[in-house]
Amino acid sequence: MQETDGRMIDVVEAFSCPHQTEGYMKSYREWRRRKHNRYAFCFTKNPKEAAFSENQSVVNGTPLHAEQNTLQRIGLLYGYLLVGSLVIENLVDKLLVWLMGAFGLHIELMIWGDSRLYGDEHLVFWTAFMIHLLKYLVPAIAALIILRMPAQVSFPLHITGPLYLLTGMLLVMLMSVGMGMFLVSRSAEMEKYRLIDSAVSASDRNTMLYVLLTVLILPVAFELLLHGCMFQLLRQFGDLFAILATTILGALLTHNLQDALRIGLLTLTISYFMIQSGSFLTAIVLHVVHEIYMFALYSIETFGVIYSWTWWAMILLPVVLGLAAGVYLLVRRFRRRTEKVFSPTYLGLYDQCSAFFISVPMMMMAVVSVLLMIVTAFLV
């Protein structure tokens, strides 16, 4: 609840996601009202007492303190989970190399260079792929277990705005061309595409499998972590806060300056179209489209002929379609002046971010990520 001019507003009942189904809203409200739920902003006031009773404890203060405490607990949880992601990325590879060496498999780990793993090309690919997959999948699964959010809330699949899914695909194609032309050669994420080149030959039947794993499975794992239960959990504090928090965290997870800009902009775009379409599937589709385009642009730059027919088709087509989609969105927005719906919360956006990012593990993850960006930008 929120106290406004002496009145109490039920923040659970007032919570609104206009593009979601009634089933989603019902399940979300039930989850927030669940007893002993430490990660839900839900509380009531006993008029006979000068305290607010949350789901898990009594707060001697105001609804502001209740919201702040809930955000701090969520920030602490995801701080630990993302620190775990850092550990997987930077220590598990060493453990895997040691284990494979113990079984006589030839693979080496280098600290710096174009590729951190050297040795058998197929083994290098699978090792790098598993590290990337576990980096996203382990914290995502841990969050699902801890939060115990209904699947309908964590991963809403029903598409209520299919036009936004289509428009989002076209705009992501346009963005991918723009970012790909400037960032492909300097992107640390492109290392996974170079691993495909090293691991396959013209007659290798595993080529398609490696490409599918890279451009399909890894984006799905990334979205399960970011736009799955994390984004849905943060929506109880307003969609604007959820978009800002996931955009920042998505950029930090890359540990590379060029990729931070690319993934940050992509995450921001995906968040908007996921909200408008009402479906988590939108996040997966848009991210996969982006990865397919980045892989295609990388292949053209590496093996193709610049300014060939293929190059112009890959560049001009999405530009035209993307611009058309942007014009369509503007026209649609001006013609349909719908009333903006905000979910009431007590804290402002700045205070929400302060409460969420203030935990020690969250700040540790942010500092390490920024340092890695600096190192990769200037020393590699």
C-alpha positions as CSV (number, residue, x, y, z in Angstrom):
1,M,0.0,0.0,0.0
2,Q,1.0,3.6,-0.5
3,E,0.1,6.5,1.7
4,T,-1.2,9.5,-0.2
5,D,-3.0,12.4,1.6
6,G,-3.8,10.2,4.5
7,R,-5.2,7.4,2.4
8,M,-3.8,4.0,1.9
9,I,-3.5,2.5,-1.6
10,D,-3.3,-1.2,-2.1
11,V,-0.2,-1.5,-4.3
12,V,-1.0,-5.1,-5.2
13,E,-4.5,-4.4,-6.5
14,A,-3.4,-1.2,-8.1
15,F,-0.6,-2.9,-9.9
16,S,-1.3,-2.8,-13.6
17,C,0.2,-4.3,-16.7
18,P,-2.3,-3.4,-19.4
19,H,-0.7,-5.7,-22.1
20,Q,-0.7,-8.8,-19.9
21,T,-3.5,-11.4,-19.6
22,E,-5.9,-11.6,-16.6
23,G,-4.3,-14.9,-15.7
24,Y,-0.9,-13.2,-15.4
25,M,-2.2,-10.5,-13.2
26,K,-4.1,-12.9,-11.0
27,S,-1.1,-15.2,-10.5
28,Y,1.2,-12.2,-9.9
29,R,-1.2,-10.8,-7.2
30,E,-1.5,-14.2,-5.5
31,W,2.3,-14.5,-5.5
32,R,2.8,-11.1,-3.9
33,R,0.3,-11.8,-1.2
34,R,1.9,-15.1,-0.3
35,K,2.9,-15.3,3.4
36,H,6.6,-15.1,4.2
37,N,7.4,-13.9,0.7
38,R,10.6,-11.8,1.2
39,Y,10.8,-10.5,-2.4
40,A,7.2,-9.1,-2.8
41,F,6.3,-5.5,-2.1
42,C,3.0,-6.2,-0.3
43,F,2.0,-5.0,3.2
44,T,-1.1,-4.0,5.2
45,K,-1.6,-1.6,8.1
46,N,-3.3,-2.4,11.3
47,P,-5.2,0.8,12.3
48,K,-4.7,0.0,16.0
49,E,-0.9,-0.1,15.6
50,A,1.7,2.5,14.5
51,A,3.4,0.0,12.2
52,F,3.1,-1.6,8.8
53,S,3.0,-5.4,8.7
54,E,4.8,-6.9,5.6
55,N,4.5,-10.5,4.5
56,Q,7.5,-11.5,6.5
57,S,7.8,-9.0,9.4
58,V,6.7,-5.8,11.0
59,V,8.2,-2.6,9.8
60,N,8.1,0.3,12.2
61,G,7.9,3.1,9.8
62,T,6.2,4.0,6.5
63,P,5.4,2.2,3.2
64,L,8.6,3.9,1.9
65,H,10.6,1.7,4.3
66,A,8.7,-1.4,3.2
67,E,9.5,-0.8,-0.5
68,Q,13.1,0.1,0.2
69,N,13.6,-3.0,2.3
70,T,12.1,-5.2,-0.4
71,L,14.3,-3.7,-3.1
72,Q,17.4,-4.2,-0.9
73,R,16.6,-7.8,-0.4
74,I,16.1,-8.3,-4.2
75,G,19.3,-6.4,-5.0
76,L,21.2,-8.6,-2.5
77,L,19.8,-11.8,-4.0
78,Y,20.7,-10.8,-7.6
79,G,24.0,-9.4,-6.4
80,Y,25.0,-12.9,-5.2
81,L,23.6,-14.6,-8.3
82,L,25.5,-12.3,-10.7
83,V,28.7,-12.6,-8.6
84,G,28.2,-16.3,-9.1
85,S,28.0,-15.6,-12.9
86,L,31.4,-13.9,-12.7
87,V,32.9,-16.8,-10.8
88,I,31.6,-19.2,-13.5
89,E,33.0,-17.1,-16.3
90,N,36.4,-16.6,-14.8
91,L,37.1,-19.7,-12.6
92,V,35.0,-22.5,-14.1
93,D,37.0,-22.4,-17.3
94,K,40.2,-23.0,-15.4
95,L,38.5,-25.9,-13.5
96,L,37.4,-27.5,-16.8
97,V,40.8,-27.1,-18.4
98,W,42.4,-28.8,-15.3
99,L,39.8,-31.7,-15.4
100,M,40.3,-32.2,-19.1
101,G,44.1,-32.2,-18.7
102,A,43.8,-34.8,-16.0
103,F,42.0,-37.0,-18.5
104,G,44.6,-36.4,-21.2
105,L,42.6,-33.9,-23.3
106,H,44.7,-31.3,-24.9
107,I,43.5,-27.8,-24.1
108,E,45.2,-24.7,-22.7
109,L,44.0,-21.5,-21.1
110,M,45.6,-18.1,-21.9
111,I,45.0,-15.0,-19.8
112,W,45.1,-12.5,-22.7
113,G,44.8,-12.8,-26.4
114,D,42.2,-13.1,-29.2
115,S,41.1,-16.4,-27.7
116,R,41.5,-17.5,-24.1
117,L,41.3,-21.2,-25.0
118,Y,43.7,-23.1,-27.2
119,G,44.0,-26.7,-28.3
120,D,41.7,-29.1,-30.1
121,E,39.2,-26.8,-32.0
122,H,36.1,-28.9,-31.2
123,L,37.0,-29.2,-27.5
124,V,37.7,-25.4,-27.4
125,F,34.3,-24.7,-28.9
126,W,32.4,-26.9,-26.5
127,T,34.3,-25.7,-23.5
128,A,33.6,-22.0,-24.3
129,F,30.0,-22.7,-25.1
130,M,29.4,-24.5,-21.8
131,I,31.0,-21.6,-19.9
132,H,28.8,-19.1,-21.6
133,L,25.7,-21.3,-21.1
134,L,26.3,-21.9,-17.4
135,K,27.1,-18.2,-16.9
136,Y,23.5,-17.3,-17.7
137,L,21.6,-20.6,-16.9
138,V,22.9,-21.2,-13.3
139,P,21.8,-17.9,-11.8
140,A,18.5,-18.0,-13.8
141,I,17.7,-21.5,-12.4
142,A,18.8,-20.4,-8.9
143,A,16.5,-17.3,-9.1
144,L,13.5,-19.5,-10.1
145,I,14.1,-21.9,-7.2
146,I,14.5,-19.1,-4.6
147,L,11.7,-16.8,-5.8
148,R,9.2,-19.5,-6.5
149,M,7.3,-17.3,-8.9
150,P,4.6,-19.0,-11.0
151,A,5.7,-20.0,-14.5
152,Q,2.9,-17.9,-16.0
153,V,4.5,-14.8,-14.3
154,S,8.2,-15.6,-14.8
155,F,7.7,-16.4,-18.5
156,P,4.4,-15.1,-19.9
157,L,4.0,-16.6,-23.3
158,H,0.7,-15.3,-24.6
159,I,1.3,-12.6,-27.2
160,T,-1.3,-9.9,-26.8
161,G,0.3,-7.5,-29.3
162,P,1.6,-9.4,-32.3
163,L,2.2,-6.3,-34.3
164,Y,4.7,-5.1,-31.7
165,L,6.6,-8.4,-32.1
166,L,6.8,-7.9,-35.9
167,T,7.7,-4.2,-35.5
168,G,10.3,-5.1,-32.9
169,M,12.0,-7.6,-35.3
170,L,12.2,-5.0,-38.0
171,L,13.7,-2.4,-35.7
172,V,16.2,-4.9,-34.3
173,M,17.3,-5.7,-37.8
174,L,18.0,-2.0,-38.4
175,M,19.8,-1.7,-35.1
176,S,21.9,-4.8,-35.8
177,V,23.1,-3.4,-39.1
178,G,24.1,-0.1,-37.5
179,M,25.8,-1.7,-34.5
180,G,27.3,-4.5,-36.6
181,M,29.0,-2.1,-39.1
182,F,30.9,-0.4,-36.2
183,L,31.2,-3.1,-33.5
184,V,31.7,-6.5,-35.2
185,S,35.4,-6.3,-35.5
186,R,35.9,-4.9,-32.0
187,S,33.4,-7.0,-30.2
188,A,34.5,-9.6,-27.6
189,E,31.3,-11.4,-28.2
190,M,32.4,-12.1,-31.8
191,E,34.9,-14.5,-30.3
192,K,32.2,-17.2,-30.2
193,Y,31.8,-16.8,-34.0
194,R,35.5,-17.1,-34.5
195,L,35.4,-20.3,-32.5
196,I,32.9,-21.7,-35.0
197,D,35.3,-20.9,-37.8
198,S,38.1,-22.7,-36.0
199,A,36.0,-25.7,-35.1
200,V,34.5,-26.6,-38.5
201,S,35.6,-27.3,-42.0
202,A,33.8,-27.3,-45.3
203,S,32.8,-30.9,-44.9
204,D,32.1,-30.9,-41.2
205,R,28.5,-32.0,-40.4
206,N,28.7,-30.2,-37.0
207,T,28.7,-26.7,-38.6
208,M,25.0,-26.2,-38.4
209,L,24.9,-27.5,-34.8
210,Y,27.6,-25.1,-33.7
211,V,25.8,-22.2,-35.4
212,L,22.4,-23.1,-33.8
213,L,24.0,-23.4,-30.4
214,T,25.6,-20.0,-30.7
215,V,22.8,-18.0,-32.2
216,L,19.9,-19.7,-30.6
217,I,20.7,-21.4,-27.3
218,L,22.9,-18.7,-25.8
219,P,20.5,-15.9,-26.5
220,V,17.7,-18.0,-24.9
221,A,19.8,-18.6,-21.8
222,F,20.6,-14.8,-21.6
223,E,16.9,-13.9,-21.8
224,L,16.0,-16.5,-19.2
225,L,18.2,-14.7,-16.8
226,L,17.5,-11.1,-17.7
227,H,13.9,-10.8,-19.1
228,G,12.6,-13.9,-17.3
229,C,11.8,-13.8,-13.6
230,M,14.2,-10.9,-13.0
231,F,12.4,-8.4,-15.2
232,Q,9.0,-9.7,-14.1
233,L,10.0,-9.5,-10.4
234,L,11.1,-5.9,-10.8
235,R,7.9,-4.9,-12.6
236,Q,6.1,-4.7,-9.2
237,F,8.1,-1.4,-8.7
238,G,7.1,-0.1,-12.1
239,D,8.0,-0.9,-15.7
240,L,10.4,2.1,-16.0
241,F,12.5,0.8,-13.1
242,A,12.5,-2.7,-14.5
243,I,13.7,-1.5,-17.9
244,L,16.4,0.7,-16.4
245,A,17.7,-2.0,-14.0
246,T,17.8,-4.8,-16.6
247,T,19.4,-2.5,-19.2
248,I,22.2,-1.7,-16.7
249,L,22.7,-5.3,-15.6
250,G,22.6,-6.6,-19.2
251,A,25.4,-4.1,-20.2
252,L,27.5,-5.1,-17.2
253,L,27.3,-8.8,-17.9
254,T,29.3,-8.3,-21.2
255,H,32.5,-7.0,-19.5
256,N,33.4,-5.3,-22.8
257,L,32.9,-1.6,-23.6
258,Q,31.7,-2.1,-27.2
259,D,29.4,-5.0,-26.2
260,A,28.1,-3.1,-23.2
261,L,26.8,-0.4,-25.6
262,R,25.4,-2.9,-28.0
263,I,23.7,-5.2,-25.4
264,G,22.5,-2.2,-23.4
265,L,20.7,-0.8,-26.4
266,L,19.4,-4.2,-27.4
267,T,18.1,-4.9,-23.9
268,L,16.4,-1.5,-23.7
269,T,14.7,-2.2,-27.1
270,I,13.7,-5.7,-26.1
271,S,12.2,-4.6,-22.8
272,Y,10.0,-2.1,-24.6
273,F,8.6,-4.5,-27.2
274,M,8.3,-7.3,-24.6
275,I,6.0,-5.0,-22.5
276,Q,4.0,-3.9,-25.5
277,S,3.5,-7.4,-26.9
278,G,2.9,-8.9,-23.4
279,S,5.1,-12.0,-24.1
280,F,8.5,-13.3,-23.0
281,L,8.7,-14.9,-26.4
282,T,9.3,-11.5,-27.9
283,A,12.5,-11.1,-25.9
284,I,13.8,-14.5,-27.2
285,V,12.8,-13.8,-30.8
286,L,14.3,-10.3,-30.9
287,H,17.6,-11.5,-29.3
288,V,17.8,-14.4,-31.7
289,V,17.2,-12.1,-34.7
290,H,20.0,-9.8,-33.5
291,E,22.4,-12.7,-33.1
292,I,21.6,-14.1,-36.5
293,Y,22.3,-10.7,-38.0
294,M,25.5,-10.2,-36.1
295,F,26.7,-13.7,-37.2
296,A,25.7,-12.9,-40.8
297,L,27.6,-9.5,-40.8
298,Y,30.6,-11.2,-39.2
299,S,30.6,-13.9,-42.0
300,I,30.3,-11.3,-44.7
301,E,33.1,-9.2,-43.2
302,T,35.3,-12.3,-42.8
303,F,34.5,-14.4,-45.9
304,G,32.4,-12.2,-48.2
305,V,33.0,-9.4,-50.6
306,I,32.3,-5.9,-49.3
307,Y,29.8,-4.1,-51.5
308,S,28.7,-7.3,-53.1
309,W,25.0,-8.0,-53.9
310,T,24.8,-10.0,-50.6
311,W,26.3,-7.1,-48.7
312,W,23.9,-4.6,-50.1
313,A,20.9,-6.9,-49.4
314,M,22.0,-7.4,-45.8
315,I,22.4,-3.7,-45.3
316,L,19.7,-2.0,-47.4
317,L,16.8,-4.4,-46.7
318,P,16.7,-4.0,-42.9
319,V,17.3,-0.3,-43.2
320,V,14.2,0.1,-45.3
321,L,12.1,-2.2,-43.2
322,G,13.4,-0.8,-39.9
323,L,12.6,2.8,-40.9
324,A,9.2,1.7,-42.1
325,A,8.6,0.1,-38.7
326,G,9.7,3.2,-36.9
327,V,7.3,5.4,-39.0
328,Y,4.5,3.0,-38.3
329,L,5.1,3.2,-34.5
330,L,5.1,7.0,-34.6
331,V,1.9,7.1,-36.6
332,R,0.2,4.5,-34.4
333,R,1.3,6.5,-31.3
334,F,-0.2,9.8,-32.5
335,R,-3.4,8.2,-33.7
336,R,-4.1,6.2,-30.5
337,R,-3.6,8.5,-27.5
338,T,-4.1,5.9,-24.9
339,E,-4.0,6.9,-21.2
340,K,-0.7,6.0,-19.5
341,V,-1.1,3.5,-16.7
342,F,1.4,3.6,-13.8
343,S,1.7,1.1,-11.0
344,P,1.8,3.1,-7.7
345,T,4.9,2.8,-5.7
346,Y,6.3,5.0,-2.9
347,L,9.9,5.5,-3.9
348,G,11.0,7.6,-6.8
349,L,13.2,6.1,-9.6
350,Y,16.4,7.4,-8.1
351,D,15.6,6.0,-4.7
352,Q,14.6,2.7,-6.2
353,C,17.9,2.3,-8.1
354,S,19.8,3.3,-4.9
355,A,18.1,0.7,-2.9
356,F,18.5,-2.0,-5.5
357,F,22.2,-1.4,-6.4
358,I,23.4,-0.6,-2.9
359,S,24.2,-4.2,-1.7
360,V,27.8,-5.2,-1.4
361,P,27.7,-8.2,-3.9
362,M,25.8,-6.0,-6.5
363,M,28.4,-3.2,-6.2
364,M,31.2,-5.8,-6.3
365,M,29.8,-7.2,-9.5
366,A,29.5,-3.7,-11.0
367,V,33.0,-2.7,-10.1
368,V,34.6,-5.9,-11.4
369,S,32.6,-5.6,-14.6
370,V,33.7,-2.0,-15.2
371,L,37.3,-2.8,-14.5
372,L,37.1,-5.7,-17.0
373,M,35.7,-3.2,-19.5
374,I,38.6,-0.8,-18.9
375,V,41.2,-3.6,-19.2
376,T,39.8,-5.0,-22.4
377,A,39.5,-1.5,-23.9
378,F,43.0,-0.3,-23.2
379,L,45.3,-3.3,-22.4
380,V,44.2,-6.0,-24.8
